[in-house]
């Protein structure tokens, strides 16, 4: 059977890895919808491409509760200062949605009547569509330090310094496209003259970083007029040189026709 078009779904662990110091993440379930075409070069070798819509989930938090992180800011008068932010039980629930364009080689061999062994290997162009997050903390405390005059300000709410309880805000990361490697190992089961069921295990790994930012930012932003309404910049924004990449593995179920 020479099935060339395919549609399918995949599901498994789909998270966003980073090398940001002092930050950890959990493993969450994600998935993708995909469709494509495989052109047979020989009886055993084919080349394929298509389009996929994927969603990744991530829960991000600080390794140590009560950690104080520092960044440089400018106040309402234009004076530069060091902004020290401490939070309680800070968490981010991230959702990354992306378009993936695969290009792969497929090797297949018949191993029994109506059953083929399949191996696919290639690359994907990973293009983030939206990378948003919901942030929360039991409190946010922002302290300003002006090194030129050796002045600490820890309780001046009308200028953005002080404590805010029960912090909650949403944010979004700026992103760019990267390449991924992709591997699938599985079987097709003939379901008729022109149709087959495809099942496989997959592994997708990103290379480079999807973050696109020019400078380090405080993960909870500075508001020069209030301790409330602080922007959520996100934990990954504290290091503009960090590598943040998608990694996914799990099961694929498809239909060839």
N, C-alpha and C positions, 0 to 999 in steps of 0.2 A: 504494500500500500504506500502511495506517495502523497501524504497529506501535507499541504503547503501553508495554508492559513491556520492560525491558532488564536484562541482566546483563553484567558485563564485568570485565576486569582492566586495570590500567595499570602501566607500569614505566618507569623513567628515573632521572635524577638527582633524588634526594630528600634534601636535607640541611637542616640547622638553622643559619641565619645568626644572627650576633650582632654587636653593636657594642662588646663588651668590649675595652678597650684592652690591647694587648700579647698578644692571643690570636688564633690563626688556626685555620681548619678546612679539611679536605679535602672533595672532592665524592665522595659514595658513591651506590651504586645502592639504590633502594627501590622500593616499589610499593603497590598497593591492590587490594582486591576490592570490587566495587560492584554494587548492584541498585537498580532504581527504576521509576518510572512517568512517562510523558509524556502529558499531556492536550492534545489538539489544539484550539486556539482558532479557527484558520482552516486553509485548505489549506497555508499556509506557516509559520504561527506556532504554537508550542506552549509549554506551561509544564511543567516537570518537577521532580521531587524524588525522594529515595531515601535510602539509607544506604550508607556506605563504611567499610571497615576498612583503615587505612593503616599503613605502617611506614616510618620514616625512619632512616637511618644517618648517623653523623658521627664523624670522627676529629678531636680537638681537641688543640692543643699550644701551648706558649709560643713567641712570635716569636723570643726570644733565649734560648739555653741559659744556665742559671746565673742567671736573673733572680731577684731577691729580692723577694717580695711581703709586705706588712705588714698586720696587722690587730690590733685590740684584743681581749684575752682577760682572763680572771680565773682565778687559780690556786686551788689547793685551800684556801688560807687566806682566800680572798675578796679578795685584793689584785689590782688591775688592773695590767696591763703591756702592752707592745707586743710582739707576736709576729711575728718575722721568719722567713719560711720560704724556703729555697732547695732546689731539686730538680735532679736530673740526668736529662735526657732524659724529662721528664714527658709522658705521653700519656693521653688519655681516648678510649675506644671507646664511643660513645653509641648507644643504641637507643631510639627514641621510637615508641610505638604509640598510635594515636588512632582515635576514631570521628569521621567527617565526615558532616554532614547538608547536602546541596546543595539549593539552590533556584535554578533557572535558566530563562531563556527560550531556546527553540530556533527558529532559522530554517532552513527546508529548501526546496530547489528542485530539481526534476528537471532533470538536464543531459543525460541519455541514457536509452535504454530500460533500466529496471531499476537506474539509478544516480541517487542523490540527493546533492546538496551539502548539508552541515550546518554550522551555526555555533551554538555554545552559549556563553552568557555569563551569569554570575550570582555568587552568593555561597555560601559554605559556613560552617557553624558547626563549628569545629575543637575537639574535646574530647579532650585527652590522657587516655589510660588509664594508661599507665606510661611514665616517662622515666628509664631507668636507665643506668648507665655502669660500665665497668671501668677503673680507673686503675692506672698503673704508673710507676715511676721507678727509676733505678739507685741513687739515694739520696735521702733527705729529711733536711735539717738544720734544726732549729728552735732559734732563739736568742731568749731573753727579755730585754727591756730595761725596767727600772723607772725611769722618768724622775724620780720624786720623790727618789730617792736616787742617781740616775745609776749604776745597777748593770746590767752585762751578765752574763747567765748562758748559757754555751754548752756546758757539759758537766756536767750534773746529771741523768742519765737517770731517777733515781727520782722526779723532779719534772717530767718531760716535756721536758727541754732536752737537745739533743744530736743525734747523727747516727744514722740508721737506714738500713742498706744494703738494696737489693733490695726496695723498697716495692711492695706490691700490695694493692689493696682495691677493693671495689665500693660504689657509692652510688646515690642516687636524688634527683632534683630534685622539689621541690613545683611543681605546675603549675595552670593555670587555662585556661578556654576563651577562644578569640578568633574573630574573623571572618577569612575568606579571600576573595579574589576568585578566580574560576575562569573559564577560557576554553578552548574546544575547537573545533578546525577540522578537518573530515574529510568522509568519504563513507559512504553506506550502499549495499550491493549486495544487490539482491533475490535471495533464495535459495528462493523459493516464494511461495505466495499469502499467507502470514501471517508469514514469517520474513525476516530480513535480517541480513547481516554488517555491522558498524559498525567503521570504523577512523578514527583521528583523532590529531592532536597536541594536547597539553594543556599549560596553564601555570596553576599554583596558587601564590598568594602570600599569606602571612599578614600581618595588620596588628595592631600592638600587640605585646605580649610574652606568651609562655606561662608564664614564670617567675612564681611566687607566693611571695615571701620578703620579710620585714620588715626585715632588717638585713644588712649585709655580713658575710661569713664568710671565714675562711681556706680556701683550696682544699684544703689538707691540715689537718685539724683538730688541735687541741691536746688531748693526753691528760695530765692533771695528775699521773698516777702512773707513767708509763712513756713511753719514746720509741717503743715498738711499739704496735700496735693503735690507730693514729691514724685517725680517721674520714676518709673521702673525701667532702668537701663539693662538690668540682667547681670547675673554673675559672670557670664562669658564675656561681657564688655570690659571687664577690669584689665584684660590683657589683649591688646590689639594684635599681638603676634602669636596668639594661641592658635593651635590646630583644633578645629571643631569639625568632625566628619561623621557621616552616617555609616552605620554598620548594621546589617540585617542577616539573619539566617532562619530557616524554617522549612515549610513545606509548600509546594506548588501543586495546584490541581488545574488541569487544562483540558481543552477540547480541540482536537485537530480535525480539519475538514478540507 
